């Protein structure tokens, strides 16, 4: 059975409209993702615009050629706008409207309007440019690990490539790829490419949205809402991953255990609101004095653990001293005067494949020693502690 190309056009256009409706209802459920609304409109608009080609003698109709192509350019441009919004950038609606108006202006030029080759090349160039722009937006934020990002990028990049090929073969290829006589086979192929890419883009858009929401939920479960640092659960996950990577490896690593001094008395004197501000200020000061690759965890209460990969003992001591001095020099204003805090820090470091939990226990023993010596100081764990501490967790001297 042979499928009529115009039947394929009607079916494909209806599918695009249906996809747009789906995106709109998904957006109604998840209004925190405005990109879904941006993506709903072009599918509805583009699918409806494609239906005008079911009208007889459309190739001589100025409205269909000028407005219809402008509508499709605008639809592809809205997909680009949706990608920009999804990536956290502002819409560039002015540039998109400018392209649509440029197309309309060209259509009012008789030499352009009567030259089918110029129209095919012009429309392909506009659509290809917008598809490439959407692919670029996805590529530039590639550091965000979303499994569906690269298939989405490939969908837009390949469609931009198809438009480049169409421009190259337009002088001799049959319509719709070029200016030759209409060929129903190639019309069907072209429509399949258009609707196939559109459907793939829709599926990958929804997949990226779901993946980001799942990643955000995992991040929320792994983070401390007060300080913004990772929590104890995140530390356990991190330690397990690091221990798998370090089996048989020789790489330096340092673990810092930090405990704010006399924190309970701060809460008793100034209230929990000031205590919370001190904890947040401590987290901010600490982040300012470590590298992006260092891992900062709030283990609970006023206790923190910092993991410094590829860090020698000497460098770890320097980091700890910077943090200790910066914390002491960062008071929090209160109605009763500035509230200050100091921090005791224990350090354990090794260049061998020692479990992170073992380093944590050794650094924990060191911070206990720092408090016993008078607080507000840095103490390095004895090398033998790395073995002894693996048996049991040391006592903690509170406040």
MOCORKA-V197094 format. One record per backbone hydrogen bond with DSSP energy under -1.0 kcal/mol. CO is the residue of the C=O (numbers start at 0). NH is the residue of the N-H. Records with the same first field share a line. If there is no record, write none. Layout:
BEGIN
CO: NH + NH
END
This chain:
BEGIN
3: 7
4: 8
5: 9
6: 10
7: 11
8: 12
9: 13
10: 14
11: 15
12: 16
13: 17
14: 18
15: 19
16: 20
17: 21
18: 22
19: 23
20: 24
21: 25
22: 26
23: 27
24: 28
25: 29
29: 32
32: 35
33: 37
34: 38
35: 39
36: 40
39: 43
40: 44
41: 45
42: 46
43: 47
44: 48
45: 49
48: 51
49: 52
50: 53
51: 54
56: 59
57: 60
60: 64
61: 65
62: 66 + 67
65: 69
66: 70
67: 71
68: 72
69: 73
70: 74
71: 75
72: 76
73: 77
74: 78
75: 79
76: 80
77: 81
78: 82
79: 83
80: 84
81: 85
82: 86
83: 88
84: 87
91: 95
92: 96
93: 97
94: 98
95: 99
96: 100
97: 101
98: 102
99: 103
100: 104
101: 105
102: 106
105: 108
108: 112
109: 113
114: 118
115: 119
116: 120
117: 121
118: 122
119: 123
120: 124
121: 125
122: 126
123: 127
124: 128
125: 129
126: 130
127: 131
128: 132
129: 133
130: 134
131: 135
132: 136
133: 137
134: 138
135: 139
138: 141
140: 143
143: 145
145: 148
147: 151
148: 152
149: 153
150: 154
151: 155
152: 156
153: 157
154: 158
155: 159
156: 160
157: 161
158: 162
159: 163
160: 164
161: 165
162: 166
163: 167
164: 168
168: 171 + 172
169: 178
172: 179
173: 176 + 177
174: 182
182: 186
183: 187
184: 188
185: 189
186: 190
187: 191
188: 192
189: 193
190: 194
191: 195
192: 196
193: 197
194: 198
195: 199
196: 200
197: 201
198: 202
199: 203
200: 204
201: 205
202: 206
203: 207
204: 208
205: 209
206: 210
207: 211
208: 212
209: 213
210: 214
211: 215
212: 216
213: 217
214: 218
215: 219
216: 220
217: 221
221: 230
223: 227
228: 223
229: 297
230: 234
231: 235
232: 236
233: 237
234: 238
235: 239
236: 240
237: 241
238: 242
239: 243
240: 244
241: 245
245: 248
251: 309
252: 349
253: 307
254: 347
255: 305
256: 345
257: 303
258: 343
261: 265
262: 266
263: 267
264: 268
265: 269
266: 270
270: 274
271: 275
272: 276
273: 277
274: 278
275: 279
276: 280
277: 281
278: 282
279: 283
280: 284
281: 285
282: 286
283: 287
285: 288
290: 293
294: 306
295: 229
296: 304
299: 302
301: 259
302: 298 + 299
303: 257
304: 296
305: 255
306: 294
307: 253
311: 315
312: 316
313: 317
314: 318
315: 319
316: 320
317: 321
318: 322
319: 323
320: 324
321: 325
322: 326
323: 327
324: 328
326: 329
331: 338
333: 336
338: 331
341: 260
343: 258
344: 378
345: 256
346: 380
347: 254
349: 252
351: 353
354: 358
355: 359
356: 360
357: 361
358: 362
359: 363
360: 364
361: 365
362: 366
363: 367
364: 368
365: 369
366: 370
367: 371
368: 372
369: 374
370: 373
376: 344
378: 346
381: 384
382: 385
383: 386 + 387
384: 388
386: 389
387: 390
398: 261
END
